[in-house]
């Protein structure tokens, strides 16, 4: 495809990248794109959620996926077949994302890796001059949250977090109506997630599959012997790599509640719950109730039922926003307005159904969110989930997990998010990193 690219290279010295100890052979670049210029992308981590990214990228005008990146050959092979069938071509394969960052043709990277890689990889991409679309949560720990926001500010590139409901037509309409006072003064955001995940068992030490680069998979995380119940999905429930259901799904609905109530960091956080179902390797609460308290008597609750569906029957996920004159029920597919007596006054639906509880989560919301990302790159439009704001929702979920571990209400500094009344739990602010892999801005 013929296209015009206007670019310039920032003058900078060659040196060693801050994370991972590898030496970049390319200069940091900034691509200045016009409205007709093609955006070249790389998708990193291509098993499930990334396929929604691929379809959304492919649905935009004048875009191209140059690379598919994954540390597992089997996943890459499967994705190649899927790509040929769904987008009509097979991007170049690469196992080491660092080589992709050295390619000056790449304008934007899409990150759908395990969570311990999100912030470190995004920071490296920014340092290499790439715009970043990063799946939620944007960090594995609060320290990385701060680093990522600092890196975006330093390098001035676009960073969009994948809380795609921010780009839902019905949710945007609901927020406009709330701002205009349709339910009066808002005071409560009630978020929930309902699923019935099975046991992950007790892992057995086995040889690393020959197709998997286990060392690169672990990356910034401390090294561990490979077990049979970690890869490719159950890493979510191990603290070295995942952040539990509070982040895996709670980030989405907590973010919508925060948007509706127009709040940032809370005054305090309380969590109740635990692990109630299987005697397995799952390391987080599998059923959890978190409350975030704000000034002016506002509060947000998140109810997470990972292993045991919420009853009476509810949709798999959603939020209800309460106000002095009524309430609004929202999920990825609709907006419903009720009066104080519970009478339905108004309904708005998305044009097509978006997936809610599967691992791919594909739908028009992704298309809208990626379109917004590309418009920000090309035209300077505002991001719907720019990282400075989106990271606050991630931080709330970190604080929810910390409150659960602390077993007491945590008082929060509303400027820094630091815990004021429990020094011990602040040890979770930053993780231990593998030697040579600590992210630096």
C-alpha angles and dihedrals in degrees: 000000000000114000140156119242124190110195142152134194120234111231108248138141124255114253148139118302112245096239128049097013096254124139119236116222093194133073120245106262136194117205115211106202130194125213092267098044120111117246111220114208141191122204114209118199107021108187108103122327090041090065088067087052092050093051091047093049091046090052092061126086120256099005132127134189106221098175141034110195130192136142092226119075092202091056090048092050092050091047092051090058091045091048093051090051097043108032100019099241142060118236120220113279124234130169098192112062091198090072090054091053089057091059107097091199090072114094101174138018127207114209119205100151129126109299098253087068099048103089099030091051093044092051091051090048091052090049088053091053099256129138112233136221104188127188119234131296094049092202144028093220139009093261090061090050090061093044094052095049089048091049093051091051092047098049097034096219128135119270118182122182117218099244087126098180086080085075096048113121092218094049092048089051091049091052091051090051092047090051089052090053102253092150096027120233111001118223110157138043114192115194129181143177124195128191140136107227117181131228119294090204128216110303122240122210109247137161115283110258110258090234094058127082094211094178093056091041088059093044109150094010122096111266121265136177112260118258131189098244102055110070135088102008117351093074083093089079098049119085096221092065111008139049102214130243092306087074103022092063109351092072091071099053096035086055092053091049091050090049092051095047092042094229137138128191116003131238092230142358129211127183133188127182143073146192108305110159125049132024094230142116095282105130103192137064109282093198118034143166117200128184124196114196123206137183119275091039095288121144143171127211129194122196114193120190104178098162110028124037120249112254137238087049116276132170113272093261142354149117139251119207115203126206139170092263103035146314141268125216116205138179134152092285109037152022119214125185122206134183123228091273091056096253115151109242103169141008130194124181135194114250092245134020116265121208114250114182108018121099095250098049094191124177148109090296089070091048091051093045094050091045089054089049092053092045089054090052096045103032106019094246118163116268116241091219106022112179099246090064099029091054089064090064089049089050091054089057092049088053090048091056091045091051090051091052093044093053092216141076110280120216111217134209100231092210102048102018089231118148111248103192107039119055093177095059089051086073084080092061091092131024131224110260131209111256111279095009104088110126118241130182 
